[in-house]
Amino acid sequence: MSRKGQSITLSVSERDKTQLEAIALQFGMKWGDDPNISKLIKSIAQHELIVSKNNDWQDFRIRALHRCISALTDIGQNEQAEIIANLLLERSELSVPLRKEIEGFLNNSRPSWRLQIDHYILRQQPFQLAYQDALEQVLNFTVRYAKIRPHEKRLYLDCWCKETEGNLDIPELKHNWCFRLDGINEASVTEITQKWLNDLDQIDVEMHLLNKLAFAYQPKPEDKIVEWIPDQPRVKRVIRRISNTFWFIREIMQYSSDCIVVSPENVRSLIKAKLITLCDNYAIVVGDNNNQISP
């Protein structure tokens, strides 16, 4: 039976074929255990993978970023050094010796389980994570979405897990977990057959910014709406998507006198509880009448 229009023939060198197979493996495109170039080409055609220029950085930029790796490592900022190293490895301009040097730096600075996690995230491949916590309990998580993100100068694995027991966040976000990577000494990471999700669970939080903060505020990528409230001069309304109340509250508490969380009520209640604890710590009595506070 004719398959006209359903197949193409590629004329490439053995070296290019090997590189295409490596890319296919990198993104989990296989036929059985073997790399599948056809799946790779299909993903490009369907815009699941974006093809763009990757050879237009000038040499001075490469050298500057390379020097940053050493400078950050010297001051103990290994996580930031790794971020820049990975950024450079994505570029095709790197010479072979420089690429090998950077790969050697990453391989020596990361345990094997971390390399596996990075690989699965790149492939959008769900995985099982098991590690032992500080109390020597073995914890198991079924991870169906993950990304590496910095929080307060440390790298964390932010992930959506099937398991929710022990998660202290609000019900809407209980599937989201945040693991500090340098707090994991050893872990077992194995591939599982499940569907990769598009993102972490998220909710909208509305807050009102007052006084100088309203004018100084710089919109963040997670913000959906940033606007002045027409009938309330000097008050800015911000609606932001959040996936973790702990980090959100840590951020806004430093601006608590000029930032009011309006909704949702369960997030607002968490902030109220923190403020009450703060008053208790300083022996401040919150009055019942008009919410007056008296020392």
Secondary structure, DSSP 8 states (H G I E B T S, - for coil): ---TTS-------HHHHHHHHHHHHHTT-EETTEE-HHHHHHHHHTTSS---------HHHHHHHHHHHHHHHHTT-HHHHHHHHHHHHT-S---HHHHHHHHHHHHHHS-HHHHHHHHHHHHT--EEEEEE-TTS-EEEEEEEEEEEEEETTEEEEEEEES--TT--S-GGGTTEEEEEGGG-S-EEEEE--S---SS---EEEEEEE-HHHHHH----TTEEEEEE-TTSTT-EEEEEEES-HHHHHHHHHTTGGGEEEEE-HHHHHHHHHHHHHHHHHTT-EE-SSTT-EE-
